[in-house]
Structure formats: structure tokens, C-alpha cells
Amino acid sequence: MAEDGDIRTGRHCIFVLHAHLVFITKYRHQVFTRAHLERMEQIMRDVCADFETELAEFNGEANHVHLLVTFPPKVAISRLVNSLKGVSSRRMRQEFPELTRHYWRANKLWSGSYFAGSVGGPPLSVMRQYIELHNRPV
């Protein structure tokens, strides 16, 4: 199960929700350097703070980034992703004009798609077994 430090509380709930997000660049162009990724991490941390979420881990390569986000149940992942991609694209293109030469026609940094996966907790087989073994009242 989750460690005590991972468990968060809301007004009416107790939760441990983590998501693994992956964003790829438009046309999979290899555009990011170490400086780009360092600045992007800060931008994404700021966006997460606005959504009352936490960017637990961030890393990337020349054409994609990985994020591990801890979020409350009131946050829709699709809205968080939309904001993360939109704000980071706009700010990165403003602060690093050289990025725009790769996207002169599309004027977008990110591909329209993304990966989102739930993370943490026991495997599904263990959860199924746990639920099956509960005694139903007669």
C-alpha cells in the first residue's frame, strides 16, 4: 500500500493518486537541450502548483518529456495536461526563439497526443483478490 507520506487528505476524501504523463514534440523533432529541459521543469512545476498538484518527478530527452504528477481527485487529468502543454509551449517559444524554427508552419511545440497512465498501488491481480476475499453478508 502507500507510504504514510504519500497519503493526502481533502475535505471529504483521503487519496493517493499519481499519474505518469509523456508529451512528445510535434513531428518528433529533436529540439530540447539540457537548458530547455531545466526551464521546462520549472514552468511545469508552476502550472502544477496552480492546479494544487505536485510534480513529483520530471525528466526528458531531445524529443519528449516524462512527468510524475501527484494530484487530488478534483483535478481532471485532461485539463491539467491541456494547461501543462499550452503554457509550456507558449513560454518555451517566447524564451527560446530558436525552437520556433522547427515549427514555423504548425506554431506548436507539442504533438496533439499524450500518454497518461495511473501509477502506484498494488497490481490489479492483487486488488482483485483482495476484493474477492471480502465476506459478503448473508
Residue pairs with C-beta under 8 A, 6 or more apart in sequence:
1 121
1 122
2 16
2 120
2 121
6 16
6 70
6 120
7 14
7 15
7 16
8 14
8 15
8 16
8 70
8 72
9 15
10 72
10 73
10 74
13 73
15 72
15 73
16 120
16 121
17 70
17 71
17 72
17 73
17 118
18 56
18 68
18 69
18 70
18 71
18 118
18 119
18 120
19 68
19 69
19 71
19 77
19 116
19 117
19 118
19 119
20 66
20 67
20 68
20 115
20 116
20 117
20 118
20 119
21 66
21 67
21 68
21 69
21 77
21 81
21 84
21 114
21 115
21 116
22 64
22 65
22 66
22 67
22 114
22 115
23 64
23 65
23 67
23 81
23 84
23 85
23 110
23 111
23 114
24 63
24 64
24 110
24 111
24 113
24 114
25 31
25 32
25 63
25 64
25 102
25 109
25 110
25 111
26 102
26 103
26 106
26 108
26 109
26 110
26 111
27 102
27 103
27 106
27 111
28 63
28 64
28 111
29 63
29 102
29 103
30 62
30 63
31 62
31 63
31 99
31 102
32 40
32 60
32 61
32 62
32 63
32 65
33 62
36 92
36 96
36 99
37 58
37 59
37 60
37 65
39 92
39 95
39 96
40 58
40 60
40 65
40 88
40 92
41 55
41 58
43 87
43 88
43 91
43 92
44 55
44 58
44 67
44 84
44 88
45 55
45 58
46 87
47 80
47 83
47 84
47 87
47 88
48 54
48 55
48 69
48 80
48 84
50 83
51 71
51 75
51 79
51 80
51 83
52 72
52 75
53 69
53 70
53 71
53 72
53 75
53 80
54 69
54 70
54 71
55 67
55 68
55 69
56 68
56 69
56 70
57 66
57 67
57 68
58 65
58 66
58 67
58 68
59 65
59 66
60 66
67 84
68 119
69 80
71 77
71 80
77 116
81 114
81 116
85 109
85 110
85 114
88 109
88 110
89 108
89 109
89 110
92 99
92 109
93 99
93 100
93 103
93 109
99 109
100 107
103 109
121 127
122 130
